[in-house]
């Protein structure tokens, strides 16, 4: 059985309490009766109330004072309050009531049908709020379970993936057959791409769960960028990634996280940029308070996509195709940069045919440490 919905009625005249109880009595409603403001506050400490009907003229504590006390408490602030009064209908009187937090005024003698109608409205609103609150809790539980599932799945997939990648490396050593080498290369490439997807899922789970910790230390960001560029260099071809540095390249960063940001951005530039043009990584340390890292490539991003490009699950053509990533690279990069207190921006010039990603990292912590 569901718990009854509580309606608080406050009036210092017992006959009024009895009359309202008789008027509003129905299955599913429970009337909490109080003869004073102090009794009403005691009831509010124990019970959850959908609506309060409060008489204005009471000894010791009038209805306005009770309303102000209710609005001052987090527990009772959101309770709708209707004043019942036999006093004057002057505008100033009403204004004081609304200022105290009332949602309505009803003057005695009370119109029975009007009171029942108003109570029914607020009871329905209360039920809707409870339903929405329950749905929100269920949604939060579902999201939490989904994040746990992604984290566990990503962690458990790493072991079989490492076996596949190691096997792909060993296959060419076991035979000279050319098809085996080609097949091993394809297996290794697919396993590496899948490993990147698993890492993105783990990053997403860390971000959503709030477990991401940034451990800053002074590092040479240009050196990190060169290390990332070397990882993208093919063994038998010249690298398409060029790194330039100007000024002081040091900044207080989490080296692992910043390296992942640069890797995501450079990987996107290589994948979506024109294949015959290089990707330029420029580390500008000439500004004393901040460090700028720009990644430039040939290629244009449609203007319609720029506004939401840092949202998760974004793809270049608007729909994910087989073989594509999860569309989380820019989202995780943006989150990691903001966790450093920095900023990230993308500009695409259709006239020049270029796209530039700018990462800004503050250096205040480094100066404080020095």
C-alpha positions as CSV (number, residue, x, y, z in Angstrom):
1,X,0.0,0.0,0.0
2,X,1.2,3.5,-0.8
3,X,1.6,6.0,2.0
4,X,-1.1,8.7,2.2
5,X,-0.4,12.2,1.1
6,X,-0.1,14.7,4.0
7,X,-2.0,18.0,4.0
8,X,-1.0,20.3,6.9
9,X,-3.8,22.5,8.3
10,X,-2.9,25.2,10.9
11,X,-5.7,27.1,12.7
12,X,-6.1,28.1,16.4
13,X,-9.9,27.5,16.3
14,X,-10.7,23.7,16.7
15,X,-14.0,24.0,14.8
16,X,-12.2,25.2,11.7
17,X,-9.9,22.3,11.8
18,X,-12.8,19.9,12.1
19,X,-14.6,21.6,9.2
20,X,-11.6,21.4,6.9
21,X,-11.0,17.8,7.8
22,X,-14.6,16.9,7.0
23,X,-14.4,18.8,3.7
24,X,-11.1,17.3,2.4
25,X,-11.5,13.8,3.8
26,X,-10.9,11.1,1.1
27,X,-8.9,7.9,0.7
28,X,-5.2,8.6,0.1
29,X,-5.2,12.0,2.0
30,X,-4.1,12.5,5.6
31,X,-4.7,15.8,7.4
32,X,-2.1,16.9,9.9
33,X,-3.8,19.3,12.2
34,X,-2.0,22.0,14.2
35,X,-3.5,24.6,16.6
36,X,-0.4,26.8,16.5
37,X,2.7,27.7,14.5
38,X,4.9,25.8,17.0
39,X,2.8,22.6,16.6
40,X,3.0,23.0,12.8
41,X,6.8,23.2,12.9
42,X,6.9,20.0,15.1
43,X,4.8,18.2,12.5
44,X,6.9,19.4,9.6
45,X,10.0,18.0,11.3
46,X,8.5,14.5,11.2
47,X,6.2,14.4,8.1
48,X,6.6,15.1,4.4
49,X,3.8,17.5,3.4
50,X,2.3,18.2,0.0
51,X,0.4,21.4,0.9
52,X,0.0,23.7,3.9
53,X,-3.3,25.5,4.7
54,X,-2.4,28.2,7.2
55,X,-4.6,30.6,9.1
56,X,-3.1,34.1,9.3
57,X,-4.4,35.4,12.6
58,X,-3.1,33.2,15.4
59,X,-1.7,34.0,18.8
60,X,2.0,33.8,19.6
61,X,3.0,33.1,16.0
62,X,0.9,34.3,13.1
63,X,0.7,32.7,9.7
64,X,3.2,35.1,8.1
65,X,5.8,34.3,10.7
66,X,5.2,30.6,10.3
67,X,5.6,31.0,6.5
68,X,8.9,32.8,6.9
69,X,10.2,30.1,9.2
70,X,9.2,27.4,6.6
71,X,10.9,29.3,3.8
72,X,14.1,29.5,5.9
73,X,14.4,25.7,6.1
74,X,15.7,23.6,3.2
75,X,13.3,20.7,4.2
76,X,10.1,22.9,4.1
77,X,11.1,25.6,1.6
78,X,9.3,24.0,-1.4
79,X,6.0,23.3,0.3
80,X,3.1,25.2,-1.4
81,X,1.3,27.4,1.2
82,X,-2.2,28.8,1.0
83,X,-3.3,31.4,3.5
84,X,-6.8,31.1,5.0
85,X,-8.0,34.4,6.6
86,X,-11.0,36.4,7.7
87,X,-9.1,39.6,7.7
88,X,-9.1,42.5,5.3
89,X,-8.8,42.1,1.5
90,X,-6.4,45.0,1.2
91,X,-3.6,44.9,-1.3
92,X,-0.9,45.4,1.2
93,X,-2.2,42.5,3.3
94,X,-2.0,40.2,0.3
95,X,1.4,41.5,-0.7
96,X,2.8,40.6,2.7
97,X,1.4,37.1,2.3
98,X,2.9,36.6,-1.1
99,X,6.2,38.1,0.1
100,X,6.2,35.4,2.9
101,X,5.9,32.7,0.3
102,X,2.2,32.0,-0.2
103,X,1.0,30.7,-3.5
104,X,-2.7,31.8,-2.9
105,X,-5.1,33.6,-0.5
106,X,-8.5,32.3,0.4
107,X,-10.9,34.5,2.5
108,X,-13.3,33.2,5.1
109,X,-16.0,32.0,4.8
110,X,-14.2,29.5,2.6
111,X,-15.7,28.5,-0.7
112,X,-15.7,24.7,-0.3
113,X,-15.6,23.8,-4.0
114,X,-12.7,26.3,-4.6
115,X,-10.7,24.8,-1.7
116,X,-11.2,21.2,-2.9
117,X,-10.2,22.2,-6.4
118,X,-7.0,24.0,-5.3
119,X,-6.1,21.1,-3.0
120,X,-6.6,18.6,-5.8
121,X,-4.3,20.6,-8.1
122,X,-1.5,20.7,-5.5
123,X,-1.9,17.1,-4.7
124,X,-1.6,16.2,-8.4
125,X,1.5,18.4,-8.7
126,X,3.0,16.7,-5.6
127,X,2.4,13.2,-7.2
128,X,4.0,14.4,-10.4
129,X,7.1,15.7,-8.6
130,X,7.4,12.4,-6.7
131,X,7.1,10.4,-9.9
132,X,9.7,12.6,-11.7
133,X,12.0,12.2,-8.6
134,X,11.6,8.5,-8.8
135,X,12.3,8.4,-12.5
136,X,15.4,10.5,-12.0
137,X,16.7,8.2,-9.3
138,X,16.1,5.2,-11.6
139,X,17.9,6.9,-14.5
140,X,20.8,7.8,-12.3
141,X,21.1,4.2,-11.1
142,X,20.9,3.0,-14.7
143,X,23.6,5.4,-15.8
144,X,25.8,4.3,-12.8
145,X,25.4,0.7,-13.8
146,X,26.2,1.6,-17.4
147,X,29.4,3.4,-16.4
148,X,30.4,0.4,-14.2
149,X,29.7,-1.9,-17.1
150,X,31.9,0.1,-19.5
151,X,34.7,0.3,-16.9
152,X,34.6,-3.5,-16.2
153,X,34.2,-4.4,-19.9
154,X,37.1,-2.0,-21.0
155,X,39.4,-3.4,-18.2
156,X,38.6,-7.1,-19.0
157,X,39.1,-6.6,-22.8
158,X,42.6,-5.4,-22.4
159,X,44.0,-8.9,-21.6
160,X,42.6,-10.7,-24.7
161,X,43.5,-7.7,-26.9
162,X,47.1,-7.8,-25.7
163,X,47.2,-11.5,-26.6
164,X,45.9,-10.7,-30.1
165,X,48.5,-7.9,-30.6
166,X,51.4,-10.1,-29.4
167,X,50.2,-12.9,-31.7
168,X,50.1,-10.6,-34.7
169,X,53.7,-9.5,-34.0
170,X,54.9,-13.2,-33.7
171,X,53.1,-14.5,-36.8
172,X,55.6,-13.0,-39.4
173,X,58.5,-14.5,-37.4
174,X,57.1,-18.0,-37.8
175,X,56.9,-18.1,-41.6
176,X,58.1,-16.3,-44.7
177,X,54.8,-16.5,-46.5
178,X,53.8,-13.0,-47.7
179,X,50.1,-13.5,-47.1
180,X,50.8,-14.3,-43.4
181,X,52.7,-11.0,-43.0
182,X,49.8,-9.0,-44.6
183,X,47.2,-10.8,-42.5
184,X,49.3,-10.2,-39.3
185,X,49.5,-6.5,-40.2
186,X,45.8,-6.3,-40.6
187,X,45.2,-8.1,-37.3
188,X,47.6,-5.9,-35.5
189,X,46.1,-2.7,-36.9
190,X,42.5,-3.8,-36.0
191,X,43.6,-4.8,-32.5
192,X,45.4,-1.5,-32.0
193,X,42.3,0.4,-33.1
194,X,40.1,-1.6,-30.8
195,X,42.6,-1.0,-27.9
196,X,42.1,2.8,-28.6
197,X,38.4,2.3,-28.3
198,X,38.7,0.5,-25.0
199,X,40.9,3.3,-23.7
200,X,38.3,5.8,-24.7
201,X,35.6,3.8,-22.9
202,X,37.7,3.7,-19.8
203,X,38.4,7.5,-20.0
204,X,34.6,8.1,-20.4
205,X,33.9,5.9,-17.3
206,X,36.5,7.8,-15.3
207,X,35.1,11.2,-16.4
208,X,31.4,10.3,-15.7
209,X,32.2,8.7,-12.3
210,X,34.4,11.6,-11.1
211,X,37.4,9.3,-10.5
212,X,39.7,11.3,-12.7
213,X,42.7,12.7,-10.8
214,X,45.1,15.3,-12.2
215,X,48.6,15.1,-10.8
216,X,50.5,18.1,-12.0
217,X,54.3,18.5,-12.2
218,X,56.5,20.8,-14.3
219,X,57.0,19.2,-17.7
220,X,58.4,20.1,-21.1
221,X,55.3,20.0,-23.2
222,X,57.3,20.3,-26.5
223,X,59.1,17.1,-25.5
224,X,55.8,15.4,-24.9
225,X,54.6,16.5,-28.3
226,X,57.8,15.1,-30.0
227,X,57.3,11.8,-28.3
228,X,53.7,11.6,-29.6
229,X,54.8,12.6,-33.1
230,X,57.4,9.7,-33.0
231,X,54.6,7.2,-32.2
232,X,52.7,8.2,-35.3
233,X,55.8,8.0,-37.6
234,X,55.6,4.9,-39.9
235,X,58.7,2.7,-39.9
236,X,59.5,3.0,-43.6
237,X,58.1,6.5,-44.4
238,X,58.8,10.1,-43.4
239,X,56.7,11.3,-40.6
240,X,53.6,13.5,-41.4
241,X,53.8,15.2,-38.0
242,X,56.2,18.2,-37.5
243,X,56.8,19.8,-34.1
244,X,57.9,23.3,-33.5
245,X,58.6,25.1,-30.2
246,X,59.1,28.7,-29.3
247,X,59.8,30.3,-25.9
248,X,59.6,28.3,-22.6
249,X,57.7,25.0,-23.2
250,X,57.4,24.1,-19.5
251,X,54.0,24.0,-17.7
252,X,52.6,22.2,-14.7
253,X,50.7,19.3,-16.3
254,X,49.8,15.7,-15.8
255,X,52.1,14.3,-18.4
256,X,50.1,11.2,-19.1
257,X,46.8,13.1,-19.5
258,X,48.3,15.8,-21.7
259,X,50.1,13.2,-23.8
260,X,46.7,11.5,-24.4
261,X,45.2,14.9,-25.3
262,X,47.9,15.6,-27.9
263,X,47.7,12.0,-29.2
264,X,43.9,12.3,-29.7
265,X,44.2,15.6,-31.5
266,X,47.1,14.6,-33.7
267,X,45.4,11.3,-34.5
268,X,42.2,13.2,-35.6
269,X,44.3,15.6,-37.7
270,X,46.0,12.7,-39.5
271,X,42.8,10.7,-40.0
272,X,40.6,13.6,-41.2
273,X,43.2,15.8,-42.8
274,X,44.4,15.7,-46.4
275,X,46.8,12.7,-46.6
276,X,49.4,14.6,-48.7
277,X,50.0,17.4,-46.2
278,X,51.8,17.3,-42.9
279,X,50.3,18.0,-39.5
280,X,52.0,20.9,-37.7
281,X,52.2,20.9,-33.9
282,X,53.3,24.3,-32.6
283,X,54.2,24.8,-28.9
284,X,54.2,28.6,-28.1
285,X,55.7,29.4,-24.8
286,X,56.3,33.1,-25.3
287,X,53.5,34.2,-23.0
288,X,54.5,34.3,-19.3
289,X,51.2,33.1,-17.8
290,X,50.1,30.4,-20.3
291,X,51.2,27.9,-22.9
292,X,49.6,27.5,-26.3
293,X,49.7,24.3,-28.3
294,X,48.2,24.4,-31.8
295,X,47.6,21.4,-34.1
296,X,47.1,22.4,-37.7
297,X,46.2,20.3,-40.7
298,X,44.8,20.7,-44.2
299,X,41.1,20.0,-44.3
300,X,37.8,21.7,-43.4
301,X,35.2,21.0,-40.7
302,X,31.7,22.0,-41.7
303,X,30.5,25.1,-39.8
304,X,27.3,23.3,-38.7
305,X,29.4,20.8,-36.7
306,X,31.8,23.2,-35.0
307,X,29.2,24.3,-32.3
308,X,28.8,20.8,-30.8
309,X,32.1,19.2,-31.8
310,X,33.3,18.6,-28.2
311,X,30.1,16.6,-27.4
312,X,30.6,12.8,-27.0
313,X,29.9,10.4,-29.9
314,X,30.5,12.9,-32.6
315,X,31.5,11.8,-36.1
316,X,32.6,13.7,-39.1
317,X,29.7,12.8,-41.3
318,X,27.1,12.8,-38.5
319,X,26.7,9.0,-38.4
320,X,29.1,6.3,-37.3
321,X,30.3,3.8,-39.9
322,X,31.9,0.4,-39.5
323,X,35.6,0.8,-38.7
324,X,35.3,4.3,-37.3
325,X,36.1,5.2,-33.7
326,X,33.6,5.9,-31.0
327,X,33.6,9.7,-31.4
328,X,34.9,10.3,-27.9
329,X,38.4,11.7,-28.7
330,X,37.5,15.4,-28.8
331,X,35.2,15.0,-25.8
332,X,37.8,13.4,-23.6
333,X,40.5,15.9,-24.8
334,X,38.2,18.8,-23.9
335,X,37.5,17.3,-20.5
336,X,41.2,16.7,-19.7
337,X,42.2,20.2,-20.8
338,X,39.5,21.8,-18.6
339,X,40.6,19.6,-15.7
340,X,44.0,21.4,-16.0
341,X,42.2,24.8,-15.8
342,X,42.9,25.3,-19.5
343,X,40.8,25.8,-22.6
344,X,40.5,24.2,-26.1
345,X,39.2,25.7,-29.3
346,X,38.8,24.6,-32.9
347,X,38.8,27.0,-35.9
348,X,38.3,25.9,-39.5
349,X,38.9,28.2,-42.4
350,X,37.1,27.2,-45.6
351,X,38.9,29.7,-47.7
352,X,42.4,28.5,-46.6
353,X,41.2,24.9,-46.3
354,X,42.8,24.5,-42.9
355,X,41.7,23.4,-39.4
356,X,43.5,24.6,-36.3
357,X,43.0,23.2,-32.7
358,X,44.4,25.4,-30.0
359,X,45.0,24.1,-26.4
360,X,45.8,26.7,-23.8
361,X,47.4,25.6,-20.5
362,X,48.0,27.9,-17.5
363,X,51.4,28.2,-15.9
364,X,50.5,29.8,-12.6
365,X,51.2,26.6,-10.6
366,X,54.7,26.4,-12.1
367,X,55.5,30.0,-11.1
368,X,54.2,29.4,-7.6
369,X,56.4,26.3,-7.2
370,X,59.4,28.2,-8.5
